[in-house]
Amino acid sequence: MNTPPSEQTPALWEGALDEARELIGVELRRTGQQWNTEAAPDAVRHFCWGIGDDNPLFTDAAYGKASHYGSALAPGCFLYTIDTTVVAPKLRGIQWLYGGTDFEWYEPIRHRDSLTVSARLLDAVEKAGGKAAKFIIQTGETRYTNQHGQLVCVAHGHTARTARSKASGGLSYAPRETHSYSPEELEAIGHAIETEELRGAAPRFWEDVEVGSSIQPMLKGPLNITDMICWYSGGGHSYQSHRRAHMHRLRHPADAFVNRETGAQDSAARGHAEAKMAREVGMPGGYDVGPQRISWMGQHMTNWMGDHGFLRRLSVSVRRPNIFGDVSWCRADIADKRIEDGAHVVDLALRVENQLGEVTAKGTATVILPARSQFA
C-alpha cells in the first residue's frame, strides 16, 4: 500500500527528541548498513576506484606484498563499506543527512581481513540552524574488530534528522544552478588532477614536516552522475531494488517517496542523483553523500603520508552539500607535531572548499610518520 505524500513529509513533533534518545546504549542490528564483510582485494580495489584512488598499496597485491606491511592494505575509510556508521534509529519519516565521522584506527586493514561490528547509539541532541528551524543529531559508536580479535577502529558517526522542505520547519536550501566553467578553469582543473601528489614508498619523515605549512591540495570534480555511480558501486549503499525494495517499503512505508510522474513509490535517496527530487527534500540540487567526501579527505592524507605513515585519526564535519558540477579542493595545514607515546605524530587541520570558496567540510587528522632514526 502506498503511503500518501502528506504522511511522508512529517515535521519534527513534540517528543521527537525523546524518541530519538530511546535506544541509547542498546546494541543495534546492522544488516541494512553492511556492504562488505571483509577486505577482499576486489572489494578494496572497487572502493578505491570509486573515489578515484589508484594508490598501489591498496590496489596492487604484488606491490603490497613487497611493502614493509608484507600485504596490500585497505584505506581506513574502506570501513564505511563494512558499516556505514549511520546509527540513527526511530523518527519514522524523518530523513537522514550525514553529519560527519570521528574515526580512530588502531591496526592496519590488510587484504582478506574479515571484520565484525557492534554499534550503539550514544546520544541525540536537538539543534537549530539557518537551513532548518530545528533538527536532531544522533551520534552512534561503531566498533570494528578483525578475525584475530583485534580492535581495528572505533568510529563515531553523526547523523542529522531533519524534516523535508515541504514540512513545517523543514530543510530549505535555495536552489543553485550547475556551475559552468571557462576553458581556462577546466585546464587548471585538469592540471591539478594530473599533478596530484602520491608519496608512495618514499618515506615522509617527521623531522621534515614544518608546523604552519600547507600540503599540496587534492582536487575532486566537477562532480557528475558517473562519479556517484562509481562511489555507490565501491563504497556501498543501503538502497534496495525490485522485489527487495518493494518488501522493504511494506515493512517501512515511510522510507519511500512517491514519484509524481508515475505515481509509484521510489527511494527518497534518489535526490542524490536528481535535482528536482533534491529540491523537494530541501537540497539545492543533486548532491553527493557525506562518507564519499570524507573518504576523499582520507585519501588526501594517505597520499601525503606515504606507505610508511599511519592515519591514526580522522574527524570530519560535513557543513553543506556538494552538488553536481561542483569541484572540491581538499586542503590541509600542518597544525602541530609532537611525540606521543613514543610515536612521531603530526596533526593537520583539514577543509574542503568548492569553486565558490565555500567550506563544505571541515576537520582534523592525526598521522604517525617515520623518524629518520628508524631508517638509520
Secondary structure, DSSP 8 states (H G I E B T S, - for coil): ----GGGSS----TTHHHHHTTTBT-B---GGG-S-SB--HHHHHHHHHHTT---HHHH-HHHHHHSTTSS-EE-GGGGGGT---------TT-EEEEEEEEEEE-S-EETT-BEEEEEEEEEEEEE--SSSS-EEEEEEEEEEEETTS-EEEEEEEEEEEE--TTSTT-------------HHHHHHHHHHHHT----TTS---GGG--TT-B---EEE-S--HHHHHHHHHHH------HHHHHHHHHH-TTS-EE-TTT--EE-GGGGGT-HHHHHHHT-SSSB--HHHHHHHHHHHHHHHH-TT-EEEEEEEEE-S--BTT--EEEEEEEEEEEEETTEEEEEEEEEEE-TTS-EEEEEEEEEE---GGGG-
